[in-house]
Amino acid sequence: MSSTASSGSTPSAGLMDRIYRHQRHIYDVTRKYYLLGRDELVASLDAPAGSSVLEIGCGTGRNLILAAQRYKRAAFFGLDISAEMLATGAANVGRAGFDGRIKLARADATAFDAGELFGRAKFDRVFISYSLSMIPEWRAALSQALDHVAPGGRLAIVDFGQQENLPGWFRSLLLAWLRQFHVTPRAELSRAIASEAMQRGFTWRVRPLYRGYAWIGTIEAPVAN
């Protein structure tokens, strides 16, 4: 695993490490019941042979491993601000036999140098799964992700929606549960995706999943002339 300690002393890094110091051991078992749409996002990446794929907020490595199993001729990279989660991620990647295809690094999603971390500045596919709802400066993270999309590439996102078509009691219980982990569904997410895409001349698609439980979307960069 490649790593960097550049963001290890930030308040956000410390908070994430405290939250996940113990949670990381049961994260994948528990989150599969409410981080819905992750497998659909991985399936939508359509990463071609020889392509590069970056996950921002890779956590335990679960999504990267699933993607590496599906796209056998692509190279994978992941970054996360939590050293605790990356420790679990590195162990999981090793157990899956993907040490040579998945590289992990510690970095802040709102300000990172992919060239320094991974030796490349752009990626054919970038994805963010249920991380924007945990990043205080989530708009900066969204912009940073798009800065790293190669010409003709795309950014894919899945995250919590506003549960507008679900029962009120369900929404209240879910939001109370998420607050325990400093998770805040971003009401402006779909509009922010559209705004970022239009400013850059990119195309985008966003749609709700499961009656508004989540959003899933893509932003595509034009092919270079």
N, C-alpha and C positions, 0 to 999 in steps of 0.2 A: 504494500500500500504506500502510495506517495502521500505526503502530508505537509501542512504548513501550520505554524503556530501564530501566524500574523494577526488573527482575530481572536486569539484565545483569551485575552484579557478584557474584552468588551463586556458590558453589562448583559447584553443579549446572550452571549456565549455562556456566561455564568448561570443565567436563568435556565437556559436549555439544559445545561449539564445537571442542575439540581432537579429539574423535572424528570429527566430521563435516566438518572443514575441507577434507579431500580426499575423503572418502567420499561427500559430497553429490553429487559429479559423476557417480558411478556407482551411486548408491543404488538408483534405480528399476530399473535393468537387473539388478542382482544380487539385490535383495530379492524380485523376483517369483517366484523359485524356492522361497522358504520362508516368506514372509508370506502364508500361505494363508487364504482366507476373506474377504479384504478386499472383493472384488467382491460376494460374497454379502451382506455387511453393507451396502454401499451400496444394493444392490437392495432390501434390507429396510426402508430408511428410509421409503419411501412418502411423501415430502414433498409435501404438497398445494400448490396455487397460493397464493402470498402468504405462505407459511410461511418461518420463519427456521431455519437449520441451522448449528450450531457444531461444528467438529472441534477436539478438544483433543489437542495433539501432532501438528499438521498437517504438519510436516516439509517435504517438497518440493512439497506441494500436489497430489500425485497423486490422492488420494482426493477432494478437494474439486472438482478439475476433472472427474473422472468423474461425481461427483454433479451438478454444474452442467450437464453434458451431458445427463444423464438427466432431471433435474427442472428444466425450463426456466423455470418461473415462481416459483422460490423464491430467497431471498437467502442467501448463504453467507458464513461467517466462520470464521477459523482462527487458533489461537494456538500458539506454540511457544516454548520457552525458548532455543533456539539461534539466534543471529543468522546463523550460517553457513547453516543449513538454510532459514531464512526468505529469505535472499538468493536461493537457488535457487528457493524456492517462488514468490517475487514474479516472477522471470524466467519461470518456467513458466506462471504465471497470465496474464502479459502475452502470451506467445506464443500461448496458447490463446484469447485475445480476451475474457477474463473479468475485466478490470480493474474493470469497473463492477458486477460481481455477486459477486465474491469479495474480501473484505477480510481482511487478515492483520495480526496484532499480536504483539509479543514479550511473553510473560508466563510466569509460573510456574504450572503446572497445579494446584498445591496451594494457591495463594492469588492470585486475580486478581479484578479489578473489571470485569466485562463492561460495565457502564454507562459507565465511564471509557474503556474500550478501543473499544467499538462503539456506544455510545449506546443500549443495551438491556440489561436485566437478565435476561431469560428468553428461551429459545429453544424452538421447537416440536420440534426434533430436535437431540440432542447425540450425538456419537459419538466413540469412542476406539478407535483401531486400533493394536494392538501398541505401545502406549506405557506402559501400567501396568507392564509387565515391565521398563521402564527407569527408572521413577520410584521413588527410594528410599522416599519417603512415599506409596506408591501408594494406601493406604486414604484418605488425606486428599484425594488427587486424585479418587478415586471419589466421595467425599462432596461435594466442590466441584462436580463435574460435575452431580450430582443437584440441588444447590442452584440450578442454572441451567436446569432443565427447567420449562417452562411448564405450567400445568394442562392436562391432556389430552395432554401431550407425552410423549416417551420418550427414554431414553438407550440407545444400542446399543454393545456392546463385542465386540471380537474380540481374542484374545491367545493366547499359547502355553499349551497344556495341559501335562500331565505325561507324555505319550506312553506311558501305562500299557499300551496294547494293541499297542505297536510293539516290534520286537526290541530287546533290551538294548543291543546294539552301536550301533544307530541313535541311541538316546537318549543314550548316552555321548558319541558324536561331536557330536550337535547341541548338547548342553549345553556341551561344551568350546568349540565354535565361538561360541556366544552369549556366553560369559564374556569373550571378547576384546572385545566391544562393551558390556560392563557390562549385559547382559541377564539377568534372572533370572525364569524362569516362576514365577508365583505359585500355589503349591499351594492356597492358601486363597481363590482368586478366586471360585469358584462360591458358597462359603459366605458370603463377604463381600457378594456381590451380593444373596443372599437376606436377609442380616441388615440391610443398608441399606434394602432394599425394605420389609421388615416394620416396621422402626422408623418409616418414613414413611407407612405405609398404602398403598404402591404395590404393583402386581403385577409379577411377573417370570417370565422363562423363560430357562433356561440349558441348553445341550446341547453335547456334544462333537462335534468334527469330525475326520474322518480318523483314526479309531481312537485318539482322545485326543491327537492332535497339537496341537489348538487347542480353545479354548472360544469359543462365540458365544452372546451373550445379550442380552436387552432388559429394561429396567425402565420401567414405564409409570406416569405420574402420573394420578390420577383427574381427571375433568373438574370444573371449579369449579362449585359450586352457584349 
